[in-house]
Amino acid sequence: MGLEIFSDIALDDIVVSDLVGAITGNFEFVNLTVNKSGGNVVLASAVEMDGALTLTSGDIDASAFDLTLSTNATASAGSDASHVIGTMVKTTAAISKFTFPLGDGTYYKSIAITPSTGTSNVWTAQYNNTAHPTPGDQTSGLDDSGTNGTTTSGDIDHISTYEWWDLDNGGSSETAIIEMAWVSQNAVSVYADLRIAHFDGTDWDKIPNNAPSGDNTAGTLTSSSAVSSFSPFTLGSSSSTNVLPIELVSFTGEKKDNRNILNWTTASEINNAYFTVEKSYNGIDFEWVGTQEGSSPSTQIINYSLSDYNILETLNYYRLKQTDFDGKFEYSKTISIDNRVDNSFKEIIGRTNLLGQEVDEFYNGIVIVRYKDGTSQKFYQFK
């Protein structure tokens, strides 16, 4: 099948993978409104847009396949209720600001660019709700090591061990003003001390920024001049007062033998009473699996694990509920474990990073795996 073009498609309780999975060629939307009451809109192949992306309710999961916005495409502001998980690509020749409406499935964490010239360029952005896998050179002998053990430069006391943004200019010489957001879950107490931190391969450098706009609850940081060196960015603090890591660092699951193992990690716990693991077979209706007491108060990295032996041979969805001592609670993003019986074997013929360079199974970062049957899959690999 050739190029499929759909104009003014509104998705309401329709799973995008049901549509895209049946299309063998390119797939393109003109205008797309995501208004999905339950679950995510999952891309089963690369999708390109030429018109307006409107995010109302439900997330677009672009973890395996990119969501690309062409030169004329626009994107509405996202929210906790609706944003893009995974990788977004934007082609632009404009010098106006473009905001990538990214998030982790629970929280909206945008990053924006304002290119310096009118030269057409391809930008790629991704938000990651984990600590960066290479926090810095711990043996360089520098005397400016941050309080969390990460080597920093400038007036950065420490960086966030909860999140980082991957922003790439396609290897061009294009520069841009960048803007990053913080939210209440970042536990900011002195927002004026926030900084933009950039990893240069050795340490985390301060990117000069304008005065932060907002308050301790939420706001944005904007670089004071155009940035020319890209790759990882995260939030930094010039003082030790800003916690930056929020409580839940990650929540993952894996199948092993006759059980599913749920793992989660916290970076800090304040007023945390206990965790509850819940399961669903449709991603909407959840039931209790197990409970574990928290470790509050704590400012250390703590790992938890719980096994579910009562599993069915289907997609099993899980979420983590964190309950405070005062009874308040919040949920993590929903993850899935595929327990369907599959007797097929897909032979791997190669691995590359986002630059097309060959890598091995020990590479840390985003990897595109190519299979012998002609298919490919993109995922974050950390060894």
Secondary structure, DSSP 8 states (H G I E B T S, - for coil): ---EEESSEEESS--HHHHHTT--S-EEESSEEEE-SSS-EE-SS-EEESSEEEEEES-EEEEEEEEEE-TT-EE---BTTB-EEEEEEEEE--SS-EEE-BB-SSSB--EEEEESSS--EEEEEEEE-S--S----TTS--S-B-TTS-BB-SS--EE-SS-EEEEE-TTSS--EEEEEEE-GGG--S-GGGEEEEEE-SSSEEEE-B---EE-SSSEEEEBSS-B---EEEEEEESSS----S-SEEEEEEEEETTEEEEEEEES-BSSEEEEEEEEESSSSSEEEEEEEE---SB-S-EEEEEEE----SSEEEEEEEEEETTS-EEE---EEEE-S-------EEEEE-TTS-B--TT--EEEEEEETTS-EEEEEE--
